[in-house]
């Protein structure tokens, strides 16, 4: 089981990014997958989940309406679309499969003011 995130980078405040998490070793459409984010010295925050049925939930209070999870079954990949990014969104974003206890290494998102 392997999860590999990509799509992070440096973006100005108000910009958008789409993060990807490519899975291997299992089929994403059979399991719930999650996006977390972490900043140094803080715990990981749950950002969004994509259920086995494909439904997306956003957990961050200030992320609702700005962050949306999605999935491409043909590519065995999930995504996190982020709009209107703010400097407080700066973090390492990680993909997680709770069923497998698997984590990706993360992708850095930096939002400049």
MORA-V988262 format. One record per residue. SS is DSSP state (H for helix, E for strand, C for the rest). PHI is phi in radians with two decimals (NA if undefined). D_FIRST is the distance of its C-alpha to the first C-alpha in Angstrom with 1 decimal. Layout:
ss=<SS | SS>
phi=<PHI | PHI>
d_first=<D_FIRST | D_FIRST>
This chain:
ss=<C | E | E | E | E | E | C | C | E | E | E | E | C | C | C | C | E | E | E | E | E | E | E | E | C | C | C | H | H | H | C | C | E | E | E | E | E | E | C | C | C | C | C | C | E | E | E | E | E | E | C | C | C | C | C | E | E | E | C | C | H | H | H | C | C | C | E | E | E | E | E | E | H | H | H | C | E | E | E | E | E | E | C | C | C | C | H | H | H | C | E | E | E | E | E | E | E | C | C | C | C | E | E | C | C | C | E | E | E | E | E | E | C>
phi=<NA | -2.54 | -2.20 | -2.27 | -1.55 | -2.74 | 1.80 | -1.27 | 2.85 | -1.74 | -2.45 | -1.37 | -0.95 | 1.63 | -1.42 | -2.28 | -2.55 | -2.13 | -1.60 | -2.11 | -2.38 | -1.57 | -1.82 | -2.47 | 1.61 | -2.80 | -1.77 | -1.10 | -1.27 | -1.67 | -2.40 | -1.32 | -2.15 | -2.32 | -1.93 | -2.13 | -2.42 | -2.52 | -2.01 | -0.97 | 1.43 | -2.13 | -1.28 | -1.26 | -1.82 | -1.28 | -1.72 | -2.75 | -2.30 | -2.18 | -1.30 | -1.04 | -1.40 | 1.69 | -1.35 | -1.93 | -2.17 | -1.90 | -1.81 | -1.28 | -1.00 | -1.51 | -1.61 | -1.11 | 1.53 | -2.00 | -2.01 | -2.43 | -1.61 | -2.68 | -2.58 | -2.10 | -1.14 | -1.12 | -1.73 | 0.92 | -2.38 | -1.96 | -2.33 | -2.27 | -1.56 | -2.16 | -2.02 | 0.80 | -1.17 | -2.12 | -0.96 | -1.19 | -1.43 | -1.05 | -3.09 | -1.56 | -1.79 | -2.15 | -1.78 | -2.43 | -1.96 | -1.03 | -1.11 | -1.80 | 1.10 | -1.82 | -2.28 | -1.45 | -1.46 | 1.71 | -2.35 | -1.42 | -2.04 | -2.17 | -1.96 | -1.62 | -1.52>
d_first=<0.0 | 3.8 | 7.0 | 10.3 | 13.6 | 16.9 | 20.4 | 21.9 | 25.3 | 28.9 | 30.7 | 34.1 | 34.8 | 34.9 | 32.4 | 29.2 | 25.7 | 22.7 | 19.3 | 16.3 | 12.5 | 10.7 | 7.4 | 5.6 | 4.3 | 6.4 | 9.8 | 10.8 | 14.3 | 13.6 | 12.6 | 14.2 | 12.8 | 14.9 | 16.5 | 18.1 | 20.5 | 21.9 | 25.1 | 26.3 | 27.8 | 26.6 | 24.0 | 21.1 | 22.5 | 20.8 | 21.7 | 20.5 | 18.4 | 17.7 | 18.0 | 16.7 | 20.2 | 19.9 | 22.3 | 22.1 | 23.6 | 24.6 | 25.2 | 27.0 | 30.7 | 31.6 | 28.6 | 29.8 | 31.2 | 29.5 | 25.8 | 24.2 | 20.6 | 19.9 | 17.4 | 17.6 | 16.2 | 17.3 | 15.3 | 12.2 | 13.1 | 14.7 | 17.7 | 20.1 | 23.6 | 25.9 | 29.7 | 32.7 | 30.8 | 32.6 | 32.7 | 31.3 | 28.0 | 27.4 | 24.2 | 20.7 | 18.6 | 15.0 | 12.4 | 11.0 | 9.3 | 11.8 | 10.8 | 7.6 | 9.4 | 7.1 | 9.3 | 10.0 | 13.0 | 15.3 | 18.2 | 21.8 | 24.2 | 27.9 | 30.7 | 34.2 | 37.3>
